[in-house]
Amino acid sequence: MKTDYGIDKTFLILFVAVLVATVLPASAELQNVEVGGQITILGEYYRNVETPGDGLRWPASWLLGRPIGTGVGDGNGIVSAFGWDDHGHGLSLVTQWTRLHVNADFTDDVSAFIELDSIEEWGEDFRSQSYVTGVDDRANSLDDVEVYQAYIEANEMFGHPLRLRLGRQELSFGSEWLVGPNTDGPAPAWGLSFDAVRLTYATDVLSLDAWWSKLAENSPAEEDGDVDFYGVYGSYLGFENIVLDAYWLWLRDGRALNDASFVPWVEDIMGVDGYDVSGIHTVGLRAAGETGAFDFEAEAAYQWGDAGQVGFLFKPVVYGDDDADYREWGLNLEAGYTFDVPWEPRLYLGYAYFGGEDNRDISFGQWLSALFNPFYAPGASVSFNRLFSNWAYSPIMDGTDLSNVHVFRGGVSVMPTEKVELALDIYHCIADEEFDRPVVSLLSFWTRTNDDGLGWEVDMSANYQYSEDLYFTVGWDHLFVGEGLEDGSFTNSYGLDFNGGTNGDDADYFYFEMGISF
């Protein structure tokens, strides 16, 4: 059964069309055209990270009746993308992100922006013939260029500080802790844009944004099968060098979910396979700024809503958890102090929390139910969803998808010259809820709790701003693998994927990045 049909999309599209028609002039005269772009090249090498073998950690025969989630993988059991094992192969690659944009300004505060991009790993798309056979292989690179952004913008609408931006665009709010364009390295970050309608009201002391974006369109296959992302974000700028933010975000997933096999009236009686529309509501507050030599960043958010898309993944037999919901907190804190001495050293401390669940252990009664009850459906594990975050707390472990964790961090940065910055960052990660691993094959109710200490990580980097347009960054990151990381926990993919090693060998990440803007 599906509920909560949300905002009528036809009405919304018609409203926007009428609004644009009333604001834009019948014809606009081109005033100025700007052409620019960016080239980013990132070279990386990972040691002791890749999974040796097929990544299997716990065979399915150990998991009878246990709800696992996406970690089930291909049905063979719990798998991990990480090895922490020196028997695995190192991973090395060079990736290039090329962007080219055109910005056209018209009269009457109207502009259009188009940006194309291409992301390639060196050697995967060699645009030439094979040196062995002489065969032309260039056909593989014909569809590489994508439209990254393309939007129309109208400013000072109705004579007020109101801006309308319509089309594919980046969305960036606050520190980009929950909504950002995913463009910060050194870990792979190759951009994120949205097909959206965005209204912005901005004065000297207040800015207010409201938007609707389309993440997936499934019409006409489903009458209500789309994924939409809405939000309202407000900022108060009335205090000198300090900003106060408040926001509401709503991600609505109307795609239909059906488990199964029995006739509907039987499922209704048994209370299974009754998924509601998934919807993540997130409300948050943020304060950030600086006063004298002190700077700070503080943000807290709470999530609630139906989590049918997550519950659907937890199928130990036939049925998933159609009562799963979001009920988690997220927190991000950072405080720094910059000393007024040569090299301008800045020290900082930070903490982040992403609430998580791990309900994957089962009781003896649930284990028996899994053996004899075809309608058996235990609870799912739902952790804080970081949505479209631009923050990566660990260069090795976190691809902006780490959840069900506590992250403690600190560091120091110095500037020996105006163009050179050296930094040392330290991270310590602890699982919020540990994984209960099975002890005896088939008796999956008999478990032992893994350690919660995931490990310590040290990152050293140097950035050289060669010119206003060109920069170089080089760095080395070392992960001291903790017992909890070796034994494993569900902390990746917002707490849905397993991260556990076949060993406990420390890991390294070396990186070099160069970028130019024009």
VEXRO-436699 format. One record per residue (C-alpha): residue in three letters; x, y, z; chain. Coordinates in pm, whole numbers. Example, Ala and Ser with C-alpha at 12.3 -4.5 7.8 and 13.67 -1.06 7.14 Angstrom:
<nodes>
NODE | type | X | Y | Z | mol
NODE | ALA | 1230 | -450 | 780 | A
NODE | SER | 1367 | -106 | 714 | A
</nodes>
This chain:
<nodes>
NODE | type | X | Y | Z | mol
NODE | MET | 0 | 0 | 0 | A
NODE | LYS | 137 | 342 | -93 | A
NODE | THR | 47 | 666 | 81 | A
NODE | ASP | 158 | 1030 | 83 | A
NODE | TYR | 129 | 1136 | -280 | A
NODE | GLY | 319 | 1459 | -220 | A
NODE | ILE | 297 | 1775 | -428 | A
NODE | ASP | 114 | 1744 | -759 | A
NODE | LYS | 394 | 1761 | -1017 | A
NODE | THR | 172 | 1881 | -1303 | A
NODE | PHE | 56 | 2179 | -1101 | A
NODE | LEU | 413 | 2261 | -998 | A
NODE | ILE | 543 | 2251 | -1357 | A
NODE | LEU | 258 | 2469 | -1482 | A
NODE | PHE | 317 | 2716 | -1200 | A
NODE | VAL | 687 | 2747 | -1286 | A
NODE | ALA | 610 | 2787 | -1658 | A
NODE | VAL | 365 | 3071 | -1587 | A
NODE | LEU | 613 | 3234 | -1350 | A
NODE | VAL | 891 | 3227 | -1610 | A
NODE | ALA | 659 | 3360 | -1880 | A
NODE | THR | 559 | 3659 | -1665 | A
NODE | VAL | 915 | 3744 | -1566 | A
NODE | LEU | 1119 | 3706 | -1883 | A
NODE | PRO | 1084 | 3962 | -2161 | A
NODE | ALA | 951 | 3857 | -2499 | A
NODE | SER | 1304 | 3893 | -2633 | A
NODE | ALA | 1630 | 3951 | -2452 | A
NODE | GLU | 1935 | 4114 | -2600 | A
NODE | LEU | 2269 | 3938 | -2553 | A
NODE | GLN | 2513 | 4159 | -2363 | A
NODE | ASN | 2810 | 3945 | -2266 | A
NODE | VAL | 2941 | 3591 | -2319 | A
NODE | GLU | 3200 | 3431 | -2093 | A
NODE | VAL | 3378 | 3106 | -2175 | A
NODE | GLY | 3573 | 2920 | -1910 | A
NODE | GLY | 3650 | 2582 | -1765 | A
NODE | GLN | 3848 | 2365 | -1528 | A
NODE | ILE | 4086 | 2071 | -1558 | A
NODE | THR | 4152 | 1853 | -1253 | A
NODE | ILE | 4396 | 1562 | -1257 | A
NODE | LEU | 4414 | 1326 | -958 | A
NODE | GLY | 4668 | 1047 | -920 | A
NODE | GLU | 4607 | 792 | -642 | A
NODE | TYR | 4762 | 479 | -496 | A
NODE | TYR | 4597 | 262 | -228 | A
NODE | ARG | 4791 | -7 | -38 | A
NODE | ASN | 4631 | -292 | 160 | A
NODE | VAL | 4280 | -161 | 90 | A
NODE | GLU | 4150 | -374 | -195 | A
NODE | THR | 3978 | -705 | -120 | A
NODE | PRO | 4182 | -1022 | -181 | A
NODE | GLY | 3972 | -1296 | -343 | A
NODE | ASP | 3598 | -1249 | -380 | A
NODE | GLY | 3543 | -1036 | -70 | A
NODE | LEU | 3334 | -1298 | 114 | A
NODE | ARG | 3345 | -1257 | 493 | A
NODE | TRP | 3055 | -1459 | 632 | A
NODE | PRO | 2902 | -1741 | 423 | A
NODE | ALA | 2524 | -1753 | 391 | A
NODE | SER | 2515 | -2080 | 586 | A
NODE | TRP | 2610 | -1879 | 896 | A
NODE | LEU | 2330 | -1627 | 851 | A
NODE | LEU | 2004 | -1823 | 870 | A
NODE | GLY | 1724 | -1583 | 952 | A
NODE | ARG | 1950 | -1284 | 1000 | A
NODE | PRO | 1850 | -959 | 827 | A
NODE | ILE | 2165 | -828 | 661 | A
NODE | GLY | 2069 | -567 | 401 | A
NODE | THR | 2284 | -482 | 99 | A
NODE | GLY | 2574 | -675 | 254 | A
NODE | VAL | 2411 | -997 | 131 | A
NODE | GLY | 2564 | -909 | -207 | A
NODE | ASP | 2509 | -1196 | -448 | A
NODE | GLY | 2345 | -1421 | -187 | A
NODE | ASN | 2664 | -1597 | -81 | A
NODE | GLY | 2681 | -1409 | 250 | A
NODE | ILE | 2835 | -1088 | 384 | A
NODE | VAL | 3091 | -934 | 152 | A
NODE | SER | 3330 | -644 | 201 | A
NODE | ALA | 3487 | -410 | -51 | A
NODE | PHE | 3787 | -371 | 180 | A
NODE | GLY | 4064 | -615 | 260 | A
NODE | TRP | 4310 | -452 | 505 | A
NODE | ASP | 4537 | -731 | 390 | A
NODE | ASP | 4884 | -713 | 235 | A
NODE | HIS | 4798 | -1017 | 19 | A
NODE | GLY | 4569 | -800 | -193 | A
NODE | HIS | 4674 | -591 | -489 | A
NODE | GLY | 4744 | -222 | -457 | A
NODE | LEU | 4515 | 9 | -650 | A
NODE | SER | 4665 | 284 | -865 | A
NODE | LEU | 4486 | 516 | -1105 | A
NODE | VAL | 4493 | 862 | -1257 | A
NODE | THR | 4161 | 1037 | -1317 | A
NODE | GLN | 4098 | 1352 | -1517 | A
NODE | TRP | 3791 | 1574 | -1485 | A
NODE | THR | 3751 | 1824 | -1768 | A
NODE | ARG | 3484 | 2095 | -1761 | A
NODE | LEU | 3395 | 2368 | -2011 | A
NODE | HIS | 3124 | 2629 | -1957 | A
NODE | VAL | 2958 | 2918 | -2135 | A
NODE | ASN | 2777 | 3193 | -1946 | A
NODE | ALA | 2559 | 3431 | -2147 | A
NODE | ASP | 2426 | 3753 | -1991 | A
NODE | PHE | 2120 | 3920 | -2140 | A
NODE | THR | 1941 | 4242 | -2061 | A
NODE | ASP | 1676 | 4256 | -1789 | A
NODE | ASP | 1886 | 4048 | -1544 | A
NODE | VAL | 1855 | 3729 | -1747 | A
NODE | SER | 2140 | 3483 | -1801 | A
NODE | ALA | 2197 | 3129 | -1926 | A
NODE | PHE | 2471 | 2892 | -1811 | A
NODE | ILE | 2582 | 2568 | -1978 | A
NODE | GLU | 2864 | 2344 | -1853 | A
NODE | LEU | 2984 | 2022 | -2015 | A
NODE | ASP | 3215 | 1774 | -1845 | A
NODE | SER | 3401 | 1450 | -1901 | A
NODE | ILE | 3553 | 1216 | -1641 | A
NODE | GLU | 3809 | 961 | -1754 | A
NODE | GLU | 4064 | 731 | -1598 | A
NODE | TRP | 4391 | 747 | -1787 | A
NODE | GLY | 4430 | 439 | -2006 | A
NODE | GLU | 4065 | 324 | -1994 | A
NODE | ASP | 3968 | 524 | -2301 | A
NODE | PHE | 4288 | 553 | -2502 | A
NODE | ARG | 4175 | 739 | -2812 | A
NODE | SER | 4385 | 564 | -3069 | A
NODE | GLN | 4438 | 231 | -3235 | A
NODE | SER | 4569 | -71 | -3048 | A
NODE | TYR | 4947 | -83 | -3074 | A
NODE | VAL | 4932 | -466 | -3096 | A
NODE | THR | 4675 | -511 | -3371 | A
NODE | GLY | 4655 | -166 | -3526 | A
NODE | VAL | 4273 | -173 | -3492 | A
NODE | ASP | 4100 | 162 | -3438 | A
NODE | ASP | 3935 | 153 | -3094 | A
NODE | ARG | 3811 | 512 | -3071 | A
NODE | ALA | 3441 | 420 | -3077 | A
NODE | ASN | 3459 | 356 | -2702 | A
NODE | SER | 3501 | 726 | -2631 | A
NODE | LEU | 3216 | 874 | -2835 | A
NODE | ASP | 2966 | 917 | -2546 | A
NODE | ASP | 3191 | 1058 | -2275 | A
NODE | VAL | 3078 | 1421 | -2263 | A
NODE | GLU | 2781 | 1498 | -2035 | A
NODE | VAL | 2574 | 1807 | -1962 | A
NODE | TYR | 2682 | 1880 | -1605 | A
NODE | GLN | 2490 | 2207 | -1570 | A
NODE | ALA | 2243 | 2392 | -1793 | A
NODE | TYR | 2007 | 2649 | -1647 | A
NODE | ILE | 1830 | 2979 | -1704 | A
NODE | GLU | 1851 | 3245 | -1435 | A
NODE | ALA | 1636 | 3554 | -1379 | A
NODE | ASN | 1733 | 3810 | -1112 | A
NODE | GLU | 1550 | 4100 | -946 | A
NODE | MET | 1214 | 3947 | -1026 | A
NODE | PHE | 914 | 4179 | -978 | A
NODE | GLY | 1159 | 4446 | -862 | A
NODE | HIS | 1258 | 4248 | -552 | A
NODE | PRO | 1584 | 4066 | -458 | A
NODE | LEU | 1434 | 3741 | -586 | A
NODE | ARG | 1617 | 3503 | -817 | A
NODE | LEU | 1481 | 3209 | -1016 | A
NODE | ARG | 1715 | 2940 | -1143 | A
NODE | LEU | 1558 | 2671 | -1360 | A
NODE | GLY | 1744 | 2369 | -1504 | A
NODE | ARG | 2032 | 2138 | -1418 | A
NODE | GLN | 2247 | 2297 | -1149 | A
NODE | GLU | 2468 | 2242 | -848 | A
NODE | LEU | 2305 | 2283 | -506 | A
NODE | SER | 2523 | 2407 | -222 | A
NODE | PHE | 2406 | 2513 | 123 | A
NODE | GLY | 2590 | 2600 | 443 | A
NODE | SER | 2913 | 2409 | 482 | A
NODE | GLU | 2778 | 2147 | 237 | A
NODE | TRP | 2752 | 1898 | 523 | A
NODE | LEU | 2427 | 1754 | 383 | A
NODE | VAL | 2382 | 1922 | 43 | A
NODE | GLY | 2681 | 2004 | -175 | A
NODE | PRO | 2825 | 1955 | -524 | A
NODE | ASN | 3074 | 1682 | -422 | A
NODE | THR | 3375 | 1862 | -567 | A
NODE | ASP | 3628 | 1861 | -279 | A
NODE | GLY | 3919 | 1617 | -281 | A
NODE | PRO | 4157 | 1456 | -234 | A
NODE | ALA | 3935 | 1148 | -230 | A
NODE | PRO | 3749 | 1105 | -562 | A
NODE | ALA | 3489 | 1382 | -588 | A
NODE | TRP | 3366 | 1429 | -940 | A
NODE | GLY | 3069 | 1661 | -910 | A
NODE | LEU | 2699 | 1640 | -840 | A
NODE | SER | 2422 | 1837 | -1010 | A
NODE | PHE | 2043 | 1836 | -985 | A
NODE | ASP | 1756 | 1890 | -1228 | A
NODE | ALA | 1588 | 2156 | -1020 | A
NODE | VAL | 1377 | 2467 | -974 | A
NODE | ARG | 1530 | 2703 | -719 | A
NODE | LEU | 1403 | 3034 | -582 | A
NODE | THR | 1636 | 3257 | -377 | A
NODE | TYR | 1542 | 3566 | -180 | A
NODE | ALA | 1855 | 3747 | -59 | A
NODE | THR | 1920 | 4073 | 127 | A
NODE | ASP | 2217 | 4197 | 329 | A
NODE | VAL | 2096 | 4022 | 644 | A
NODE | LEU | 1879 | 3736 | 522 | A
NODE | SER | 1876 | 3475 | 250 | A
NODE | LEU | 1608 | 3216 | 190 | A
NODE | ASP | 1619 | 2934 | -64 | A
NODE | ALA | 1340 | 2698 | -168 | A
NODE | TRP | 1379 | 2427 | -430 | A
NODE | TRP | 1238 | 2117 | -589 | A
NODE | SER | 1458 | 1873 | -779 | A
NODE | LYS | 1387 | 1556 | -973 | A
NODE | LEU | 1619 | 1265 | -887 | A
NODE | ALA | 1438 | 990 | -1079 | A
NODE | GLU | 1148 | 986 | -1324 | A
NODE | ASN | 957 | 658 | -1372 | A
NODE | SER | 647 | 776 | -1559 | A
NODE | PRO | 457 | 612 | -1724 | A
NODE | ALA | 577 | 284 | -1573 | A
NODE | GLU | 438 | 399 | -1237 | A
NODE | GLU | 174 | 660 | -1164 | A
NODE | ASP | 364 | 770 | -853 | A
NODE | GLY | 711 | 624 | -893 | A
NODE | ASP | 943 | 923 | -888 | A
NODE | VAL | 1215 | 1035 | -651 | A
NODE | ASP | 1208 | 1405 | -560 | A
NODE | PHE | 1418 | 1623 | -334 | A
NODE | TYR | 1267 | 1937 | -177 | A
NODE | GLY | 1409 | 2185 | 67 | A
NODE | VAL | 1395 | 2521 | 237 | A
NODE | TYR | 1720 | 2675 | 363 | A
NODE | GLY | 1744 | 3005 | 549 | A
NODE | SER | 2047 | 3204 | 664 | A
NODE | TYR | 2068 | 3505 | 895 | A
NODE | LEU | 2369 | 3732 | 831 | A
NODE | GLY | 2299 | 4011 | 1077 | A
NODE | PHE | 2597 | 3932 | 1303 | A
NODE | GLU | 2944 | 4034 | 1188 | A
NODE | ASN | 3142 | 3733 | 1054 | A
NODE | ILE | 2883 | 3487 | 1187 | A
NODE | VAL | 2603 | 3306 | 1002 | A
NODE | LEU | 2303 | 3127 | 1153 | A
NODE | ASP | 2122 | 2870 | 938 | A
NODE | ALA | 1801 | 2671 | 970 | A
NODE | TYR | 1664 | 2423 | 718 | A
NODE | TRP | 1415 | 2153 | 629 | A
NODE | LEU | 1498 | 1889 | 368 | A
NODE | TRP | 1259 | 1628 | 228 | A
NODE | LEU | 1364 | 1342 | 5 | A
NODE | ARG | 1056 | 1156 | -120 | A
NODE | ASP | 1082 | 816 | -295 | A
NODE | GLY | 751 | 704 | -444 | A
NODE | ARG | 876 | 389 | -619 | A
NODE | ALA | 656 | 86 | -552 | A
NODE | LEU | 788 | -199 | -338 | A
NODE | ASN | 650 | -554 | -337 | A
NODE | ASP | 811 | -853 | -172 | A
NODE | ALA | 625 | -1129 | -295 | A
NODE | SER | 441 | -1432 | -360 | A
NODE | PHE | 132 | -1495 | -154 | A
NODE | VAL | -213 | -1360 | -237 | A
NODE | PRO | -267 | -1001 | -115 | A
NODE | TRP | -540 | -1079 | 141 | A
NODE | VAL | -314 | -1333 | 314 | A
NODE | GLU | -36 | -1076 | 332 | A
NODE | ASP | -281 | -820 | 473 | A
NODE | ILE | -385 | -1060 | 748 | A
NODE | MET | -22 | -1140 | 833 | A
NODE | GLY | 75 | -771 | 821 | A
NODE | VAL | 356 | -803 | 568 | A
NODE | ASP | 444 | -647 | 232 | A
NODE | GLY | 269 | -317 | 313 | A
NODE | TYR | 536 | -62 | 228 | A
NODE | ASP | 450 | 307 | 249 | A
NODE | VAL | 615 | 576 | 40 | A
NODE | SER | 969 | 638 | 164 | A
NODE | GLY | 1043 | 988 | 282 | A
NODE | ILE | 1337 | 1132 | 472 | A
NODE | HIS | 1261 | 1452 | 657 | A
NODE | THR | 1565 | 1634 | 792 | A
NODE | VAL | 1556 | 1949 | 1004 | A
NODE | GLY | 1872 | 2119 | 1121 | A
NODE | LEU | 2040 | 2421 | 1274 | A
NODE | ARG | 2386 | 2556 | 1200 | A
NODE | ALA | 2608 | 2832 | 1338 | A
NODE | ALA | 2946 | 2917 | 1190 | A
NODE | GLY | 3191 | 3202 | 1171 | A
NODE | GLU | 3489 | 3359 | 1336 | A
NODE | THR | 3561 | 3607 | 1609 | A
NODE | GLY | 3915 | 3731 | 1634 | A
NODE | ALA | 4152 | 3438 | 1599 | A
NODE | PHE | 3881 | 3185 | 1687 | A
NODE | ASP | 3666 | 3008 | 1426 | A
NODE | PHE | 3389 | 2755 | 1470 | A
NODE | GLU | 3143 | 2531 | 1288 | A
NODE | ALA | 2845 | 2367 | 1465 | A
NODE | GLU | 2558 | 2184 | 1300 | A
NODE | ALA | 2295 | 1942 | 1429 | A
NODE | ALA | 2022 | 1763 | 1234 | A
NODE | TYR | 1745 | 1518 | 1310 | A
NODE | GLN | 1590 | 1277 | 1058 | A
NODE | TRP | 1256 | 1101 | 1062 | A
NODE | GLY | 1026 | 934 | 811 | A
NODE | ASP | 936 | 604 | 647 | A
NODE | ALA | 1236 | 398 | 533 | A
NODE | GLY | 1066 | 142 | 312 | A
NODE | GLN | 1347 | 148 | 54 | A
NODE | VAL | 1589 | 43 | 331 | A
NODE | GLY | 1353 | -206 | 495 | A
NODE | PHE | 1296 | -372 | 157 | A
NODE | LEU | 1665 | -473 | 151 | A
NODE | PHE | 1643 | -671 | 476 | A
NODE | LYS | 1496 | -1000 | 354 | A
NODE | PRO | 1628 | -1300 | 547 | A
NODE | VAL | 1364 | -1520 | 381 | A
NODE | VAL | 1094 | -1357 | 165 | A
NODE | TYR | 973 | -1042 | 341 | A
NODE | GLY | 1155 | -725 | 434 | A
NODE | ASP | 1077 | -477 | 709 | A
NODE | ASP | 780 | -267 | 596 | A
NODE | ASP | 782 | -74 | 927 | A
NODE | ALA | 1137 | 59 | 899 | A
NODE | ASP | 1178 | 428 | 966 | A
NODE | TYR | 1436 | 702 | 1013 | A
NODE | ARG | 1488 | 825 | 1370 | A
NODE | GLU | 1848 | 940 | 1393 | A
NODE | TRP | 2059 | 1240 | 1488 | A
NODE | GLY | 2360 | 1383 | 1310 | A
NODE | LEU | 2612 | 1626 | 1455 | A
NODE | ASN | 2915 | 1812 | 1319 | A
NODE | LEU | 3141 | 2028 | 1539 | A
NODE | GLU | 3471 | 2203 | 1473 | A
NODE | ALA | 3662 | 2475 | 1657 | A
NODE | GLY | 3992 | 2631 | 1546 | A
NODE | TYR | 4238 | 2893 | 1658 | A
NODE | THR | 4489 | 3076 | 1436 | A
NODE | PHE | 4798 | 3216 | 1606 | A
NODE | ASP | 4923 | 3560 | 1503 | A
NODE | VAL | 5284 | 3448 | 1453 | A
NODE | PRO | 5496 | 3363 | 1149 | A
NODE | TRP | 5351 | 3076 | 940 | A
NODE | GLU | 5006 | 3150 | 1092 | A
NODE | PRO | 4954 | 2805 | 1252 | A
NODE | ARG | 4592 | 2700 | 1296 | A
NODE | LEU | 4497 | 2428 | 1543 | A
NODE | TYR | 4156 | 2266 | 1533 | A
NODE | LEU | 3950 | 1996 | 1705 | A
NODE | GLY | 3636 | 1838 | 1565 | A
NODE | TYR | 3373 | 1574 | 1632 | A
NODE | ALA | 3104 | 1420 | 1413 | A
NODE | TYR | 2826 | 1179 | 1498 | A
NODE | PHE | 2596 | 986 | 1265 | A
NODE | GLY | 2344 | 779 | 1459 | A
NODE | GLY | 2312 | 419 | 1352 | A
NODE | GLU | 2134 | 91 | 1411 | A
NODE | ASP | 2256 | -265 | 1385 | A
NODE | ASN | 1959 | -495 | 1440 | A
NODE | ARG | 2117 | -779 | 1247 | A
NODE | ASP | 2146 | -1010 | 1547 | A
NODE | ILE | 1843 | -1234 | 1619 | A
NODE | SER | 1709 | -1424 | 1916 | A
NODE | PHE | 1666 | -1800 | 1937 | A
NODE | GLY | 1291 | -1753 | 1884 | A
NODE | GLN | 1349 | -1549 | 1568 | A
NODE | TRP | 1587 | -1815 | 1446 | A
NODE | LEU | 1316 | -2081 | 1488 | A
NODE | SER | 1064 | -1852 | 1317 | A
NODE | ALA | 1297 | -1822 | 1018 | A
NODE | LEU | 1296 | -2201 | 992 | A
NODE | PHE | 919 | -2254 | 1001 | A
NODE | ASN | 739 | -1921 | 939 | A
NODE | PRO | 719 | -1813 | 571 | A
NODE | PHE | 608 | -1464 | 683 | A
NODE | TYR | 910 | -1407 | 904 | A
NODE | ALA | 1036 | -1045 | 871 | A
NODE | PRO | 1268 | -908 | 1142 | A
NODE | GLY | 1363 | -541 | 1178 | A
NODE | ALA | 1590 | -348 | 946 | A
NODE | SER | 1892 | -138 | 1045 | A
NODE | VAL | 1849 | 229 | 953 | A
NODE | SER | 2130 | 478 | 1010 | A
NODE | PHE | 2157 | 853 | 952 | A
NODE | ASN | 2138 | 931 | 581 | A
NODE | ARG | 2397 | 1194 | 484 | A
NODE | LEU | 2203 | 1276 | 166 | A
NODE | PHE | 2439 | 1466 | -69 | A
NODE | SER | 2726 | 1554 | 163 | A
NODE | ASN | 3049 | 1716 | 50 | A
NODE | TRP | 3235 | 1616 | 369 | A
NODE | ALA | 3475 | 1319 | 377 | A
NODE | TYR | 3602 | 1253 | 729 | A
NODE | SER | 3852 | 988 | 629 | A
NODE | PRO | 4051 | 989 | 304 | A
NODE | ILE | 4051 | 607 | 305 | A
NODE | MET | 3732 | 491 | 479 | A
NODE | ASP | 3485 | 767 | 393 | A
NODE | GLY | 3354 | 849 | 48 | A
NODE | THR | 3095 | 1082 | 211 | A
NODE | ASP | 2888 | 768 | 290 | A
NODE | LEU | 3023 | 680 | 637 | A
NODE | SER | 2747 | 648 | 898 | A
NODE | ASN | 2675 | 463 | 1223 | A
NODE | VAL | 2996 | 619 | 1357 | A
NODE | HIS | 3159 | 865 | 1592 | A
NODE | VAL | 3448 | 1058 | 1434 | A
NODE | PHE | 3703 | 1242 | 1648 | A
NODE | ARG | 3950 | 1459 | 1461 | A
NODE | GLY | 4206 | 1729 | 1501 | A
NODE | GLY | 4501 | 1884 | 1326 | A
NODE | VAL | 4727 | 2172 | 1251 | A
NODE | SER | 4803 | 2371 | 936 | A
NODE | VAL | 5076 | 2625 | 866 | A
NODE | MET | 5163 | 2860 | 578 | A
NODE | PRO | 5542 | 2890 | 537 | A
NODE | THR | 5478 | 3123 | 243 | A
NODE | GLU | 5178 | 3303 | 104 | A
NODE | LYS | 5129 | 3027 | -155 | A
NODE | VAL | 5221 | 2711 | 40 | A
NODE | GLU | 5006 | 2540 | 305 | A
NODE | LEU | 5114 | 2233 | 501 | A
NODE | ALA | 4859 | 2032 | 702 | A
NODE | LEU | 4852 | 1741 | 946 | A
NODE | ASP | 4511 | 1584 | 1022 | A
NODE | ILE | 4432 | 1299 | 1264 | A
NODE | TYR | 4107 | 1099 | 1268 | A
NODE | HIS | 3974 | 835 | 1507 | A
NODE | CYS | 3658 | 643 | 1416 | A
NODE | ILE | 3435 | 438 | 1647 | A
NODE | ALA | 3126 | 242 | 1543 | A
NODE | ASP | 2805 | 365 | 1702 | A
NODE | GLU | 2651 | 15 | 1709 | A
NODE | GLU | 2882 | -281 | 1664 | A
NODE | PHE | 2818 | -588 | 1450 | A
NODE | ASP | 2730 | -913 | 1630 | A
NODE | ARG | 2915 | -1178 | 1437 | A
NODE | PRO | 2792 | -1543 | 1429 | A
NODE | VAL | 3000 | -1793 | 1627 | A
NODE | VAL | 2877 | -2132 | 1506 | A
NODE | SER | 2768 | -2226 | 1156 | A
NODE | LEU | 2389 | -2236 | 1110 | A
NODE | LEU | 2325 | -2123 | 1471 | A
NODE | SER | 2310 | -1760 | 1370 | A
NODE | PHE | 2145 | -1654 | 1699 | A
NODE | TRP | 2472 | -1735 | 1879 | A
NODE | THR | 2689 | -1428 | 1836 | A
NODE | ARG | 2991 | -1240 | 1964 | A
NODE | THR | 3002 | -860 | 1955 | A
NODE | ASN | 3286 | -711 | 1751 | A
NODE | ASP | 3506 | -434 | 1886 | A
NODE | ASP | 3384 | -80 | 1810 | A
NODE | GLY | 3728 | 75 | 1749 | A
NODE | LEU | 3769 | 116 | 1373 | A
NODE | GLY | 4112 | 275 | 1378 | A
NODE | TRP | 4328 | 586 | 1369 | A
NODE | GLU | 4417 | 773 | 1053 | A
NODE | VAL | 4691 | 1030 | 991 | A
NODE | ASP | 4697 | 1250 | 683 | A
NODE | MET | 4984 | 1480 | 580 | A
NODE | SER | 4939 | 1713 | 282 | A
NODE | ALA | 5097 | 2009 | 109 | A
NODE | ASN | 4919 | 2255 | -118 | A
NODE | TYR | 5099 | 2496 | -351 | A
NODE | GLN | 4891 | 2774 | -505 | A
NODE | TYR | 5125 | 2834 | -798 | A
NODE | SER | 4908 | 3113 | -935 | A
NODE | GLU | 4556 | 3241 | -894 | A
NODE | ASP | 4441 | 2973 | -1138 | A
NODE | LEU | 4679 | 2678 | -1088 | A
NODE | TYR | 4734 | 2465 | -776 | A
NODE | PHE | 4919 | 2148 | -680 | A
NODE | THR | 4840 | 1917 | -385 | A
NODE | VAL | 5035 | 1615 | -264 | A
NODE | GLY | 4960 | 1396 | 36 | A
NODE | TRP | 5004 | 1071 | 225 | A
NODE | ASP | 4743 | 909 | 447 | A
NODE | HIS | 4813 | 616 | 682 | A
NODE | LEU | 4537 | 411 | 846 | A
NODE | PHE | 4616 | 219 | 1164 | A
NODE | VAL | 4355 | -56 | 1128 | A
NODE | GLY | 4165 | -117 | 1451 | A
NODE | GLU | 4025 | -446 | 1574 | A
NODE | GLY | 3673 | -332 | 1496 | A
NODE | LEU | 3772 | -261 | 1134 | A
NODE | GLU | 3945 | -597 | 1098 | A
NODE | ASP | 3648 | -789 | 1242 | A
NODE | GLY | 3405 | -566 | 1059 | A
NODE | SER | 3104 | -340 | 1106 | A
NODE | PHE | 2825 | -193 | 895 | A
NODE | THR | 2940 | 165 | 852 | A
NODE | ASN | 2961 | 225 | 476 | A
NODE | SER | 2678 | 319 | 237 | A
NODE | TYR | 2502 | 495 | 527 | A
NODE | GLY | 2538 | 189 | 749 | A
NODE | LEU | 2419 | -66 | 493 | A
NODE | ASP | 2748 | -210 | 364 | A
NODE | PHE | 3000 | -415 | 556 | A
NODE | ASN | 3356 | -299 | 611 | A
NODE | GLY | 3566 | -584 | 745 | A
NODE | GLY | 3904 | -721 | 657 | A
NODE | THR | 4057 | -1058 | 589 | A
NODE | ASN | 4345 | -929 | 802 | A
NODE | GLY | 4441 | -626 | 1007 | A
NODE | ASP | 4728 | -480 | 807 | A
NODE | ASP | 4760 | -102 | 806 | A
NODE | ALA | 4669 | 79 | 485 | A
NODE | ASP | 4816 | 373 | 295 | A
NODE | TYR | 4682 | 624 | 48 | A
NODE | PHE | 4913 | 843 | -162 | A
NODE | TYR | 4770 | 1119 | -380 | A
NODE | PHE | 4869 | 1398 | -612 | A
NODE | GLU | 4625 | 1654 | -750 | A
NODE | MET | 4665 | 1938 | -996 | A
NODE | GLY | 4393 | 2176 | -1107 | A
NODE | ILE | 4357 | 2483 | -1323 | A
NODE | SER | 4065 | 2719 | -1380 | A
NODE | PHE | 4026 | 2958 | -1671 | A
</nodes>
